[in-house]
Amino acid sequence: MTTIGLILCRIGLHRWGRKRGYDEYSSNVIEWEQRCERCGKKKRWVEVKRDRRR
Ligand SMILES: [Zn+2]
């Protein structure tokens, strides 16, 4: 782990790794989670699925 990397994390410039999605069939949103490879911080957000009604 480099010092410069930690500084970047401190100011909010994380190095986000692969995002993982939790797609529950019954819900109409996908819950995404991404983790910083340097400090391990997680961020989560939800995305509304596309309307499948036809
Ligand atoms: Zn970070």
mmCIF file of the protein (N, C-alpha, C, O) and its ligand, coordinates in Angstrom:
data_MODEL
# 
_entry.id   MODEL 
# 
loop_
_entity.id 
_entity.type 
_entity.pdbx_number_of_molecules 
1 polymer     1 
2 non-polymer 1 
# 
_entity_poly.entity_id                      1 
_entity_poly.type                           'polypeptide(L)' 
_entity_poly.nstd_linkage                   no 
_entity_poly.nstd_monomer                   no 
_entity_poly.pdbx_seq_one_letter_code       MTTIGLILCRIGLHRWGRKRGYDEYSSNVIEWEQRCERCGKKKRWVEVKRDRRR 
_entity_poly.pdbx_seq_one_letter_code_can   MTTIGLILCRIGLHRWGRKRGYDEYSSNVIEWEQRCERCGKKKRWVEVKRDRRR 
_entity_poly.pdbx_strand_id                 A 
# 
loop_
_entity_poly_seq.entity_id 
_entity_poly_seq.num 
_entity_poly_seq.mon_id 
_entity_poly_seq.hetero 
1 1  MET n 
1 2  THR n 
1 3  THR n 
1 4  ILE n 
1 5  GLY n 
1 6  LEU n 
1 7  ILE n 
1 8  LEU n 
1 9  CYS n 
1 10 ARG n 
1 11 ILE n 
1 12 GLY n 
1 13 LEU n 
1 14 HIS n 
1 15 ARG n 
1 16 TRP n 
1 17 GLY n 
1 18 ARG n 
1 19 LYS n 
1 20 ARG n 
1 21 GLY n 
1 22 TYR n 
1 23 ASP n 
1 24 GLU n 
1 25 TYR n 
1 26 SER n 
1 27 SER n 
1 28 ASN n 
1 29 VAL n 
1 30 ILE n 
1 31 GLU n 
1 32 TRP n 
1 33 GLU n 
1 34 GLN n 
1 35 ARG n 
1 36 CYS n 
1 37 GLU n 
1 38 ARG n 
1 39 CYS n 
1 40 GLY n 
1 41 LYS n 
1 42 LYS n 
1 43 LYS n 
1 44 ARG n 
1 45 TRP n 
1 46 VAL n 
1 47 GLU n 
1 48 VAL n 
1 49 LYS n 
1 50 ARG n 
1 51 ASP n 
1 52 ARG n 
1 53 ARG n 
1 54 ARG n 
# 
loop_
_struct_asym.id 
_struct_asym.entity_id 
A 1 
B 2 
# 
loop_
_chem_comp.id 
_chem_comp.type 
_chem_comp.mon_nstd_flag 
ARG 'L-peptide linking' y 
ASN 'L-peptide linking' y 
ASP 'L-peptide linking' y 
CYS 'L-peptide linking' y 
GLN 'L-peptide linking' y 
GLU 'L-peptide linking' y 
GLY 'peptide linking'   y 
HIS 'L-peptide linking' y 
ILE 'L-peptide linking' y 
LEU 'L-peptide linking' y 
LYS 'L-peptide linking' y 
MET 'L-peptide linking' y 
SER 'L-peptide linking' y 
THR 'L-peptide linking' y 
TRP 'L-peptide linking' y 
TYR 'L-peptide linking' y 
VAL 'L-peptide linking' y 
ZN  non-polymer         . 
# 
_pdbx_entity_nonpoly.entity_id   2 
_pdbx_entity_nonpoly.name        ? 
_pdbx_entity_nonpoly.comp_id     ZN 
# 
_pdbx_nonpoly_scheme.asym_id         B 
_pdbx_nonpoly_scheme.entity_id       2 
_pdbx_nonpoly_scheme.mon_id          ZN 
_pdbx_nonpoly_scheme.ndb_seq_num     1 
_pdbx_nonpoly_scheme.pdb_seq_num     101 
_pdbx_nonpoly_scheme.auth_seq_num    101 
_pdbx_nonpoly_scheme.pdb_mon_id      ZN 
_pdbx_nonpoly_scheme.auth_mon_id     ZN 
_pdbx_nonpoly_scheme.pdb_strand_id   A 
_pdbx_nonpoly_scheme.pdb_ins_code    . 
# 
loop_
_atom_site.group_PDB 
_atom_site.id 
_atom_site.type_symbol 
_atom_site.label_atom_id 
_atom_site.label_alt_id 
_atom_site.label_comp_id 
_atom_site.label_asym_id 
_atom_site.label_entity_id 
_atom_site.label_seq_id 
_atom_site.pdbx_PDB_ins_code 
_atom_site.Cartn_x 
_atom_site.Cartn_y 
_atom_site.Cartn_z 
_atom_site.occupancy 
_atom_site.B_iso_or_equiv 
_atom_site.pdbx_formal_charge 
_atom_site.auth_seq_id 
_atom_site.auth_comp_id 
_atom_site.auth_asym_id 
_atom_site.auth_atom_id 
_atom_site.pdbx_PDB_model_num 
ATOM   1   N  N  . MET A 1 1  ? 0.849   -1.207  0.000   1.00 0.00 ? 1   MET A N  1 
ATOM   2   C  CA . MET A 1 1  ? 0.000   0.000   0.000   1.00 0.00 ? 1   MET A CA 1 
ATOM   3   C  C  . MET A 1 1  ? 0.881   1.253   0.000   1.00 0.00 ? 1   MET A C  1 
ATOM   4   O  O  . MET A 1 1  ? 1.758   1.401   0.851   1.00 0.00 ? 1   MET A O  1 
ATOM   5   N  N  . THR A 1 2  ? 0.653   2.108   -0.915  1.00 0.00 ? 2   THR A N  1 
ATOM   6   C  CA . THR A 1 2  ? 1.493   3.306   -1.016  1.00 0.00 ? 2   THR A CA 1 
ATOM   7   C  C  . THR A 1 2  ? 0.856   4.496   -0.299  1.00 0.00 ? 2   THR A C  1 
ATOM   8   O  O  . THR A 1 2  ? -0.362  4.567   -0.133  1.00 0.00 ? 2   THR A O  1 
ATOM   9   N  N  . THR A 1 3  ? 1.691   5.400   0.109   1.00 0.00 ? 3   THR A N  1 
ATOM   10  C  CA . THR A 1 3  ? 1.203   6.586   0.810   1.00 0.00 ? 3   THR A CA 1 
ATOM   11  C  C  . THR A 1 3  ? 0.322   7.435   -0.098  1.00 0.00 ? 3   THR A C  1 
ATOM   12  O  O  . THR A 1 3  ? -0.716  7.951   0.316   1.00 0.00 ? 3   THR A O  1 
ATOM   13  N  N  . ILE A 1 4  ? 0.755   7.564   -1.321  1.00 0.00 ? 4   ILE A N  1 
ATOM   14  C  CA . ILE A 1 4  ? -0.029  8.384   -2.255  1.00 0.00 ? 4   ILE A CA 1 
ATOM   15  C  C  . ILE A 1 4  ? -1.428  7.811   -2.427  1.00 0.00 ? 4   ILE A C  1 
ATOM   16  O  O  . ILE A 1 4  ? -2.406  8.543   -2.578  1.00 0.00 ? 4   ILE A O  1 
ATOM   17  N  N  . GLY A 1 5  ? -1.497  6.498   -2.400  1.00 0.00 ? 5   GLY A N  1 
ATOM   18  C  CA . GLY A 1 5  ? -2.805  5.859   -2.516  1.00 0.00 ? 5   GLY A CA 1 
ATOM   19  C  C  . GLY A 1 5  ? -3.705  6.206   -1.348  1.00 0.00 ? 5   GLY A C  1 
ATOM   20  O  O  . GLY A 1 5  ? -4.897  6.461   -1.521  1.00 0.00 ? 5   GLY A O  1 
ATOM   21  N  N  . LEU A 1 6  ? -3.124  6.213   -0.151  1.00 0.00 ? 6   LEU A N  1 
ATOM   22  C  CA . LEU A 1 6  ? -3.909  6.542   1.034   1.00 0.00 ? 6   LEU A CA 1 
ATOM   23  C  C  . LEU A 1 6  ? -4.385  7.983   0.990   1.00 0.00 ? 6   LEU A C  1 
ATOM   24  O  O  . LEU A 1 6  ? -5.501  8.293   1.405   1.00 0.00 ? 6   LEU A O  1 
ATOM   25  N  N  . ILE A 1 7  ? -3.537  8.853   0.488   1.00 0.00 ? 7   ILE A N  1 
ATOM   26  C  CA . ILE A 1 7  ? -3.943  10.256  0.357   1.00 0.00 ? 7   ILE A CA 1 
ATOM   27  C  C  . ILE A 1 7  ? -5.122  10.370  -0.612  1.00 0.00 ? 7   ILE A C  1 
ATOM   28  O  O  . ILE A 1 7  ? -6.084  11.097  -0.363  1.00 0.00 ? 7   ILE A O  1 
ATOM   29  N  N  . LEU A 1 8  ? -5.027  9.654   -1.690  1.00 0.00 ? 8   LEU A N  1 
ATOM   30  C  CA . LEU A 1 8  ? -6.126  9.680   -2.669  1.00 0.00 ? 8   LEU A CA 1 
ATOM   31  C  C  . LEU A 1 8  ? -7.428  9.183   -2.051  1.00 0.00 ? 8   LEU A C  1 
ATOM   32  O  O  . LEU A 1 8  ? -8.498  9.734   -2.307  1.00 0.00 ? 8   LEU A O  1 
ATOM   33  N  N  . CYS A 1 9  ? -7.327  8.140   -1.238  1.00 0.00 ? 9   CYS A N  1 
ATOM   34  C  CA . CYS A 1 9  ? -8.515  7.624   -0.555  1.00 0.00 ? 9   CYS A CA 1 
ATOM   35  C  C  . CYS A 1 9  ? -9.069  8.664   0.411   1.00 0.00 ? 9   CYS A C  1 
ATOM   36  O  O  . CYS A 1 9  ? -10.283 8.833   0.528   1.00 0.00 ? 9   CYS A O  1 
ATOM   37  N  N  . ARG A 1 10 ? -8.182  9.349   1.092   1.00 0.00 ? 10  ARG A N  1 
ATOM   38  C  CA . ARG A 1 10 ? -8.621  10.359  2.059   1.00 0.00 ? 10  ARG A CA 1 
ATOM   39  C  C  . ARG A 1 10 ? -9.434  11.453  1.397   1.00 0.00 ? 10  ARG A C  1 
ATOM   40  O  O  . ARG A 1 10 ? -10.400 11.956  1.971   1.00 0.00 ? 10  ARG A O  1 
ATOM   41  N  N  . ILE A 1 11 ? -9.047  11.814  0.204   1.00 0.00 ? 11  ILE A N  1 
ATOM   42  C  CA . ILE A 1 11 ? -9.780  12.882  -0.477  1.00 0.00 ? 11  ILE A CA 1 
ATOM   43  C  C  . ILE A 1 11 ? -10.934 12.337  -1.325  1.00 0.00 ? 11  ILE A C  1 
ATOM   44  O  O  . ILE A 1 11 ? -11.576 13.064  -2.082  1.00 0.00 ? 11  ILE A O  1 
ATOM   45  N  N  . GLY A 1 12 ? -11.167 11.048  -1.171  1.00 0.00 ? 12  GLY A N  1 
ATOM   46  C  CA . GLY A 1 12 ? -12.353 10.476  -1.815  1.00 0.00 ? 12  GLY A CA 1 
ATOM   47  C  C  . GLY A 1 12 ? -12.130 9.858   -3.177  1.00 0.00 ? 12  GLY A C  1 
ATOM   48  O  O  . GLY A 1 12 ? -13.081 9.460   -3.850  1.00 0.00 ? 12  GLY A O  1 
ATOM   49  N  N  . LEU A 1 13 ? -10.873 9.778   -3.586  1.00 0.00 ? 13  LEU A N  1 
ATOM   50  C  CA . LEU A 1 13 ? -10.604 9.153   -4.885  1.00 0.00 ? 13  LEU A CA 1 
ATOM   51  C  C  . LEU A 1 13 ? -10.210 7.697   -4.656  1.00 0.00 ? 13  LEU A C  1 
ATOM   52  O  O  . LEU A 1 13 ? -9.034  7.336   -4.688  1.00 0.00 ? 13  LEU A O  1 
ATOM   53  N  N  . HIS A 1 14 ? -11.199 6.899   -4.432  1.00 0.00 ? 14  HIS A N  1 
ATOM   54  C  CA . HIS A 1 14 ? -10.942 5.497   -4.148  1.00 0.00 ? 14  HIS A CA 1 
ATOM   55  C  C  . HIS A 1 14 ? -10.698 4.712   -5.421  1.00 0.00 ? 14  HIS A C  1 
ATOM   56  O  O  . HIS A 1 14 ? -11.060 5.118   -6.525  1.00 0.00 ? 14  HIS A O  1 
ATOM   57  N  N  . ARG A 1 15 ? -10.071 3.578   -5.213  1.00 0.00 ? 15  ARG A N  1 
ATOM   58  C  CA . ARG A 1 15 ? -9.828  2.704   -6.351  1.00 0.00 ? 15  ARG A CA 1 
ATOM   59  C  C  . ARG A 1 15 ? -10.865 1.591   -6.304  1.00 0.00 ? 15  ARG A C  1 
ATOM   60  O  O  . ARG A 1 15 ? -10.654 0.544   -5.691  1.00 0.00 ? 15  ARG A O  1 
ATOM   61  N  N  . TRP A 1 16 ? -11.957 1.835   -6.948  1.00 0.00 ? 16  TRP A N  1 
ATOM   62  C  CA . TRP A 1 16 ? -13.064 0.895   -6.876  1.00 0.00 ? 16  TRP A CA 1 
ATOM   63  C  C  . TRP A 1 16 ? -12.801 -0.350  -7.693  1.00 0.00 ? 16  TRP A C  1 
ATOM   64  O  O  . TRP A 1 16 ? -12.396 -0.291  -8.854  1.00 0.00 ? 16  TRP A O  1 
ATOM   65  N  N  . GLY A 1 17 ? -13.041 -1.467  -7.056  1.00 0.00 ? 17  GLY A N  1 
ATOM   66  C  CA . GLY A 1 17 ? -12.866 -2.751  -7.736  1.00 0.00 ? 17  GLY A CA 1 
ATOM   67  C  C  . GLY A 1 17 ? -14.101 -3.142  -8.504  1.00 0.00 ? 17  GLY A C  1 
ATOM   68  O  O  . GLY A 1 17 ? -14.902 -2.299  -8.908  1.00 0.00 ? 17  GLY A O  1 
ATOM   69  N  N  . ARG A 1 18 ? -14.239 -4.412  -8.695  1.00 0.00 ? 18  ARG A N  1 
ATOM   70  C  CA . ARG A 1 18 ? -15.383 -4.929  -9.435  1.00 0.00 ? 18  ARG A CA 1 
ATOM   71  C  C  . ARG A 1 18 ? -16.687 -4.690  -8.680  1.00 0.00 ? 18  ARG A C  1 
ATOM   72  O  O  . ARG A 1 18 ? -16.743 -4.816  -7.456  1.00 0.00 ? 18  ARG A O  1 
ATOM   73  N  N  . LYS A 1 19 ? -17.695 -4.356  -9.399  1.00 0.00 ? 19  LYS A N  1 
ATOM   74  C  CA . LYS A 1 19 ? -18.973 -4.147  -8.725  1.00 0.00 ? 19  LYS A CA 1 
ATOM   75  C  C  . LYS A 1 19 ? -19.789 -5.432  -8.724  1.00 0.00 ? 19  LYS A C  1 
ATOM   76  O  O  . LYS A 1 19 ? -19.772 -6.222  -9.668  1.00 0.00 ? 19  LYS A O  1 
ATOM   77  N  N  . ARG A 1 20 ? -20.501 -5.598  -7.623  1.00 0.00 ? 20  ARG A N  1 
ATOM   78  C  CA . ARG A 1 20 ? -21.334 -6.790  -7.491  1.00 0.00 ? 20  ARG A CA 1 
ATOM   79  C  C  . ARG A 1 20 ? -22.778 -6.373  -7.368  1.00 0.00 ? 20  ARG A C  1 
ATOM   80  O  O  . ARG A 1 20 ? -23.110 -5.419  -6.664  1.00 0.00 ? 20  ARG A O  1 
ATOM   81  N  N  . GLY A 1 21 ? -23.615 -7.086  -8.050  1.00 0.00 ? 21  GLY A N  1 
ATOM   82  C  CA . GLY A 1 21 ? -25.022 -6.737  -8.019  1.00 0.00 ? 21  GLY A CA 1 
ATOM   83  C  C  . GLY A 1 21 ? -25.850 -7.795  -7.322  1.00 0.00 ? 21  GLY A C  1 
ATOM   84  O  O  . GLY A 1 21 ? -25.654 -8.992  -7.529  1.00 0.00 ? 21  GLY A O  1 
ATOM   85  N  N  . TYR A 1 22 ? -26.770 -7.346  -6.503  1.00 0.00 ? 22  TYR A N  1 
ATOM   86  C  CA . TYR A 1 22 ? -27.705 -8.265  -5.865  1.00 0.00 ? 22  TYR A CA 1 
ATOM   87  C  C  . TYR A 1 22 ? -29.058 -8.056  -6.519  1.00 0.00 ? 22  TYR A C  1 
ATOM   88  O  O  . TYR A 1 22 ? -29.774 -7.091  -6.251  1.00 0.00 ? 22  TYR A O  1 
ATOM   89  N  N  . ASP A 1 23 ? -29.363 -8.975  -7.364  1.00 0.00 ? 23  ASP A N  1 
ATOM   90  C  CA . ASP A 1 23 ? -30.587 -8.853  -8.135  1.00 0.00 ? 23  ASP A CA 1 
ATOM   91  C  C  . ASP A 1 23 ? -31.634 -9.796  -7.562  1.00 0.00 ? 23  ASP A C  1 
ATOM   92  O  O  . ASP A 1 23 ? -31.585 -11.007 -7.778  1.00 0.00 ? 23  ASP A O  1 
ATOM   93  N  N  . GLU A 1 24 ? -32.562 -9.231  -6.843  1.00 0.00 ? 24  GLU A N  1 
ATOM   94  C  CA . GLU A 1 24 ? -33.607 -10.059 -6.265  1.00 0.00 ? 24  GLU A CA 1 
ATOM   95  C  C  . GLU A 1 24 ? -34.800 -10.044 -7.205  1.00 0.00 ? 24  GLU A C  1 
ATOM   96  O  O  . GLU A 1 24 ? -35.289 -8.991  -7.615  1.00 0.00 ? 24  GLU A O  1 
ATOM   97  N  N  . TYR A 1 25 ? -35.242 -11.221 -7.526  1.00 0.00 ? 25  TYR A N  1 
ATOM   98  C  CA . TYR A 1 25 ? -36.281 -11.330 -8.534  1.00 0.00 ? 25  TYR A CA 1 
ATOM   99  C  C  . TYR A 1 25 ? -37.551 -10.574 -8.150  1.00 0.00 ? 25  TYR A C  1 
ATOM   100 O  O  . TYR A 1 25 ? -38.197 -9.947  -8.989  1.00 0.00 ? 25  TYR A O  1 
ATOM   101 N  N  . SER A 1 26 ? -37.891 -10.648 -6.873  1.00 0.00 ? 26  SER A N  1 
ATOM   102 C  CA . SER A 1 26 ? -39.153 -10.056 -6.427  1.00 0.00 ? 26  SER A CA 1 
ATOM   103 C  C  . SER A 1 26 ? -39.108 -8.539  -6.317  1.00 0.00 ? 26  SER A C  1 
ATOM   104 O  O  . SER A 1 26 ? -40.146 -7.877  -6.308  1.00 0.00 ? 26  SER A O  1 
ATOM   105 N  N  . SER A 1 27 ? -37.905 -7.995  -6.233  1.00 0.00 ? 27  SER A N  1 
ATOM   106 C  CA . SER A 1 27 ? -37.820 -6.545  -6.089  1.00 0.00 ? 27  SER A CA 1 
ATOM   107 C  C  . SER A 1 27 ? -37.618 -5.891  -7.450  1.00 0.00 ? 27  SER A C  1 
ATOM   108 O  O  . SER A 1 27 ? -37.224 -6.540  -8.419  1.00 0.00 ? 27  SER A O  1 
ATOM   109 N  N  . ASN A 1 28 ? -37.894 -4.607  -7.500  1.00 0.00 ? 28  ASN A N  1 
ATOM   110 C  CA . ASN A 1 28 ? -37.749 -3.924  -8.785  1.00 0.00 ? 28  ASN A CA 1 
ATOM   111 C  C  . ASN A 1 28 ? -36.473 -3.091  -8.848  1.00 0.00 ? 28  ASN A C  1 
ATOM   112 O  O  . ASN A 1 28 ? -36.324 -2.220  -9.705  1.00 0.00 ? 28  ASN A O  1 
ATOM   113 N  N  . VAL A 1 29 ? -35.553 -3.377  -7.919  1.00 0.00 ? 29  VAL A N  1 
ATOM   114 C  CA . VAL A 1 29 ? -34.261 -2.686  -7.961  1.00 0.00 ? 29  VAL A CA 1 
ATOM   115 C  C  . VAL A 1 29 ? -33.113 -3.687  -7.882  1.00 0.00 ? 29  VAL A C  1 
ATOM   116 O  O  . VAL A 1 29 ? -33.271 -4.795  -7.369  1.00 0.00 ? 29  VAL A O  1 
ATOM   117 N  N  . ILE A 1 30 ? -31.969 -3.283  -8.393  1.00 0.00 ? 30  ILE A N  1 
ATOM   118 C  CA . ILE A 1 30 ? -30.750 -4.066  -8.246  1.00 0.00 ? 30  ILE A CA 1 
ATOM   119 C  C  . ILE A 1 30 ? -29.870 -3.316  -7.245  1.00 0.00 ? 30  ILE A C  1 
ATOM   120 O  O  . ILE A 1 30 ? -29.680 -2.106  -7.359  1.00 0.00 ? 30  ILE A O  1 
ATOM   121 N  N  . GLU A 1 31 ? -29.344 -4.035  -6.278  1.00 0.00 ? 31  GLU A N  1 
ATOM   122 C  CA . GLU A 1 31 ? -28.487 -3.406  -5.292  1.00 0.00 ? 31  GLU A CA 1 
ATOM   123 C  C  . GLU A 1 31 ? -27.041 -3.670  -5.672  1.00 0.00 ? 31  GLU A C  1 
ATOM   124 O  O  . GLU A 1 31 ? -26.601 -4.819  -5.722  1.00 0.00 ? 31  GLU A O  1 
ATOM   125 N  N  . TRP A 1 32 ? -26.305 -2.598  -5.941  1.00 0.00 ? 32  TRP A N  1 
ATOM   126 C  CA . TRP A 1 32 ? -24.915 -2.740  -6.342  1.00 0.00 ? 32  TRP A CA 1 
ATOM   127 C  C  . TRP A 1 32 ? -23.985 -2.469  -5.163  1.00 0.00 ? 32  TRP A C  1 
ATOM   128 O  O  . TRP A 1 32 ? -24.295 -1.671  -4.280  1.00 0.00 ? 32  TRP A O  1 
ATOM   129 N  N  . GLU A 1 33 ? -22.869 -3.131  -5.167  1.00 0.00 ? 33  GLU A N  1 
ATOM   130 C  CA . GLU A 1 33 ? -21.875 -2.892  -4.138  1.00 0.00 ? 33  GLU A CA 1 
ATOM   131 C  C  . GLU A 1 33 ? -20.495 -2.896  -4.777  1.00 0.00 ? 33  GLU A C  1 
ATOM   132 O  O  . GLU A 1 33 ? -20.180 -3.741  -5.614  1.00 0.00 ? 33  GLU A O  1 
ATOM   133 N  N  . GLN A 1 34 ? -19.686 -1.938  -4.367  1.00 0.00 ? 34  GLN A N  1 
ATOM   134 C  CA . GLN A 1 34 ? -18.341 -1.841  -4.901  1.00 0.00 ? 34  GLN A CA 1 
ATOM   135 C  C  . GLN A 1 34 ? -17.389 -1.567  -3.754  1.00 0.00 ? 34  GLN A C  1 
ATOM   136 O  O  . GLN A 1 34 ? -17.740 -0.863  -2.807  1.00 0.00 ? 34  GLN A O  1 
ATOM   137 N  N  . ARG A 1 35 ? -16.209 -2.109  -3.831  1.00 0.00 ? 35  ARG A N  1 
ATOM   138 C  CA . ARG A 1 35 ? -15.265 -1.991  -2.734  1.00 0.00 ? 35  ARG A CA 1 
ATOM   139 C  C  . ARG A 1 35 ? -13.945 -1.400  -3.216  1.00 0.00 ? 35  ARG A C  1 
ATOM   140 O  O  . ARG A 1 35 ? -13.458 -1.712  -4.303  1.00 0.00 ? 35  ARG A O  1 
ATOM   141 N  N  . CYS A 1 36 ? -13.389 -0.545  -2.381  1.00 0.00 ? 36  CYS A N  1 
ATOM   142 C  CA . CYS A 1 36 ? -12.096 0.056   -2.719  1.00 0.00 ? 36  CYS A CA 1 
ATOM   143 C  C  . CYS A 1 36 ? -10.991 -0.962  -2.473  1.00 0.00 ? 36  CYS A C  1 
ATOM   144 O  O  . CYS A 1 36 ? -10.930 -1.569  -1.404  1.00 0.00 ? 36  CYS A O  1 
ATOM   145 N  N  . GLU A 1 37 ? -10.124 -1.147  -3.451  1.00 0.00 ? 37  GLU A N  1 
ATOM   146 C  CA . GLU A 1 37 ? -9.053  -2.139  -3.339  1.00 0.00 ? 37  GLU A CA 1 
ATOM   147 C  C  . GLU A 1 37 ? -7.946  -1.682  -2.398  1.00 0.00 ? 37  GLU A C  1 
ATOM   148 O  O  . GLU A 1 37 ? -7.138  -2.494  -1.947  1.00 0.00 ? 37  GLU A O  1 
ATOM   149 N  N  . ARG A 1 38 ? -7.907  -0.407  -2.105  1.00 0.00 ? 38  ARG A N  1 
ATOM   150 C  CA . ARG A 1 38 ? -6.853  0.114   -1.228  1.00 0.00 ? 38  ARG A CA 1 
ATOM   151 C  C  . ARG A 1 38 ? -7.259  0.129   0.232   1.00 0.00 ? 38  ARG A C  1 
ATOM   152 O  O  . ARG A 1 38 ? -6.577  -0.457  1.072   1.00 0.00 ? 38  ARG A O  1 
ATOM   153 N  N  . CYS A 1 39 ? -8.363  0.794   0.543   1.00 0.00 ? 39  CYS A N  1 
ATOM   154 C  CA . CYS A 1 39 ? -8.730  0.954   1.951   1.00 0.00 ? 39  CYS A CA 1 
ATOM   155 C  C  . CYS A 1 39 ? -9.887  0.051   2.369   1.00 0.00 ? 39  CYS A C  1 
ATOM   156 O  O  . CYS A 1 39 ? -10.194 -0.049  3.557   1.00 0.00 ? 39  CYS A O  1 
ATOM   157 N  N  . GLY A 1 40 ? -10.521 -0.595  1.423   1.00 0.00 ? 40  GLY A N  1 
ATOM   158 C  CA . GLY A 1 40 ? -11.592 -1.517  1.777   1.00 0.00 ? 40  GLY A CA 1 
ATOM   159 C  C  . GLY A 1 40 ? -12.948 -0.868  1.980   1.00 0.00 ? 40  GLY A C  1 
ATOM   160 O  O  . GLY A 1 40 ? -13.902 -1.529  2.390   1.00 0.00 ? 40  GLY A O  1 
ATOM   161 N  N  . LYS A 1 41 ? -13.035 0.403   1.700   1.00 0.00 ? 41  LYS A N  1 
ATOM   162 C  CA . LYS A 1 41 ? -14.315 1.097   1.849   1.00 0.00 ? 41  LYS A CA 1 
ATOM   163 C  C  . LYS A 1 41 ? -15.326 0.551   0.849   1.00 0.00 ? 41  LYS A C  1 
ATOM   164 O  O  . LYS A 1 41 ? -15.000 0.228   -0.293  1.00 0.00 ? 41  LYS A O  1 
ATOM   165 N  N  . LYS A 1 42 ? -16.551 0.463   1.317   1.00 0.00 ? 42  LYS A N  1 
ATOM   166 C  CA . LYS A 1 42 ? -17.602 -0.033  0.441   1.00 0.00 ? 42  LYS A CA 1 
ATOM   167 C  C  . LYS A 1 42 ? -18.560 1.083   0.075   1.00 0.00 ? 42  LYS A C  1 
ATOM   168 O  O  . LYS A 1 42 ? -18.818 1.992   0.864   1.00 0.00 ? 42  LYS A O  1 
ATOM   169 N  N  . LYS A 1 43 ? -19.065 0.998   -1.104  1.00 0.00 ? 43  LYS A N  1 
ATOM   170 C  CA . LYS A 1 43 ? -20.156 1.905   -1.451  1.00 0.00 ? 43  LYS A CA 1 
ATOM   171 C  C  . LYS A 1 43 ? -21.291 1.078   -2.041  1.00 0.00 ? 43  LYS A C  1 
ATOM   172 O  O  . LYS A 1 43 ? -21.075 0.068   -2.710  1.00 0.00 ? 43  LYS A O  1 
ATOM   173 N  N  . ARG A 1 44 ? -22.485 1.532   -1.774  1.00 0.00 ? 44  ARG A N  1 
ATOM   174 C  CA . ARG A 1 44 ? -23.659 0.804   -2.240  1.00 0.00 ? 44  ARG A CA 1 
ATOM   175 C  C  . ARG A 1 44 ? -24.634 1.769   -2.867  1.00 0.00 ? 44  ARG A C  1 
ATOM   176 O  O  . ARG A 1 44 ? -24.778 2.916   -2.443  1.00 0.00 ? 44  ARG A O  1 
ATOM   177 N  N  . TRP A 1 45 ? -25.275 1.285   -3.856  1.00 0.00 ? 45  TRP A N  1 
ATOM   178 C  CA . TRP A 1 45 ? -26.327 2.096   -4.451  1.00 0.00 ? 45  TRP A CA 1 
ATOM   179 C  C  . TRP A 1 45 ? -27.349 1.161   -5.093  1.00 0.00 ? 45  TRP A C  1 
ATOM   180 O  O  . TRP A 1 45 ? -27.073 -0.015  -5.331  1.00 0.00 ? 45  TRP A O  1 
ATOM   181 N  N  . VAL A 1 46 ? -28.494 1.690   -5.358  1.00 0.00 ? 46  VAL A N  1 
ATOM   182 C  CA . VAL A 1 46 ? -29.522 0.864   -5.985  1.00 0.00 ? 46  VAL A CA 1 
ATOM   183 C  C  . VAL A 1 46 ? -29.872 1.427   -7.347  1.00 0.00 ? 46  VAL A C  1 
ATOM   184 O  O  . VAL A 1 46 ? -29.832 2.633   -7.588  1.00 0.00 ? 46  VAL A O  1 
ATOM   185 N  N  . GLU A 1 47 ? -30.211 0.516   -8.210  1.00 0.00 ? 47  GLU A N  1 
ATOM   186 C  CA . GLU A 1 47 ? -30.554 0.898   -9.561  1.00 0.00 ? 47  GLU A CA 1 
ATOM   187 C  C  . GLU A 1 47 ? -31.928 0.308   -9.853  1.00 0.00 ? 47  GLU A C  1 
ATOM   188 O  O  . GLU A 1 47 ? -32.184 -0.865  -9.583  1.00 0.00 ? 47  GLU A O  1 
ATOM   189 N  N  . VAL A 1 48 ? -32.786 1.120   -10.395 1.00 0.00 ? 48  VAL A N  1 
ATOM   190 C  CA . VAL A 1 48 ? -34.129 0.632   -10.724 1.00 0.00 ? 48  VAL A CA 1 
ATOM   191 C  C  . VAL A 1 48 ? -34.054 -0.180  -12.007 1.00 0.00 ? 48  VAL A C  1 
ATOM   192 O  O  . VAL A 1 48 ? -33.472 0.237   -13.008 1.00 0.00 ? 48  VAL A O  1 
ATOM   193 N  N  . LYS A 1 49 ? -34.659 -1.342  -11.939 1.00 0.00 ? 49  LYS A N  1 
ATOM   194 C  CA . LYS A 1 49 ? -34.667 -2.191  -13.142 1.00 0.00 ? 49  LYS A CA 1 
ATOM   195 C  C  . LYS A 1 49 ? -35.535 -1.583  -14.230 1.00 0.00 ? 49  LYS A C  1 
ATOM   196 O  O  . LYS A 1 49 ? -36.441 -0.791  -13.971 1.00 0.00 ? 49  LYS A O  1 
ATOM   197 N  N  . ARG A 1 50 ? -35.234 -1.970  -15.424 1.00 0.00 ? 50  ARG A N  1 
ATOM   198 C  CA . ARG A 1 50 ? -36.048 -1.482  -16.534 1.00 0.00 ? 50  ARG A CA 1 
ATOM   199 C  C  . ARG A 1 50 ? -37.445 -2.069  -16.450 1.00 0.00 ? 50  ARG A C  1 
ATOM   200 O  O  . ARG A 1 50 ? -37.648 -3.204  -16.019 1.00 0.00 ? 50  ARG A O  1 
ATOM   201 N  N  . ASP A 1 51 ? -38.358 -1.290  -16.857 1.00 0.00 ? 51  ASP A N  1 
ATOM   202 C  CA . ASP A 1 51 ? -39.740 -1.713  -16.835 1.00 0.00 ? 51  ASP A CA 1 
ATOM   203 C  C  . ASP A 1 51 ? -39.943 -2.854  -17.822 1.00 0.00 ? 51  ASP A C  1 
ATOM   204 O  O  . ASP A 1 51 ? -39.728 -2.700  -19.024 1.00 0.00 ? 51  ASP A O  1 
ATOM   205 N  N  . ARG A 1 52 ? -40.356 -3.993  -17.297 1.00 0.00 ? 52  ARG A N  1 
ATOM   206 C  CA . ARG A 1 52 ? -40.521 -5.158  -18.167 1.00 0.00 ? 52  ARG A CA 1 
ATOM   207 C  C  . ARG A 1 52 ? -41.971 -5.389  -18.563 1.00 0.00 ? 52  ARG A C  1 
ATOM   208 O  O  . ARG A 1 52 ? -42.284 -6.329  -19.293 1.00 0.00 ? 52  ARG A O  1 
ATOM   209 N  N  . ARG A 1 53 ? -42.838 -4.540  -18.083 1.00 0.00 ? 53  ARG A N  1 
ATOM   210 C  CA . ARG A 1 53 ? -44.249 -4.728  -18.418 1.00 0.00 ? 53  ARG A CA 1 
ATOM   211 C  C  . ARG A 1 53 ? -44.487 -4.468  -19.896 1.00 0.00 ? 53  ARG A C  1 
ATOM   212 O  O  . ARG A 1 53 ? -44.002 -3.479  -20.446 1.00 0.00 ? 53  ARG A O  1 
ATOM   213 N  N  . ARG A 1 54 ? -45.218 -5.338  -20.524 1.00 0.00 ? 54  ARG A N  1 
ATOM   214 C  CA . ARG A 1 54 ? -45.535 -5.092  -21.927 1.00 0.00 ? 54  ARG A CA 1 
ATOM   215 C  C  . ARG A 1 54 ? -46.968 -5.376  -22.215 1.00 0.00 ? 54  ARG A C  1 
ATOM   216 O  O  . ARG A 1 54 ? -47.412 -5.222  -23.353 1.00 0.00 ? 54  ARG A O  1 
HETATM 217 ZN ZN . ZN  B 2 .  ? -10.148 3.819   -0.763  1.00 0.00 2 101 ZN  A ZN 1 
# 
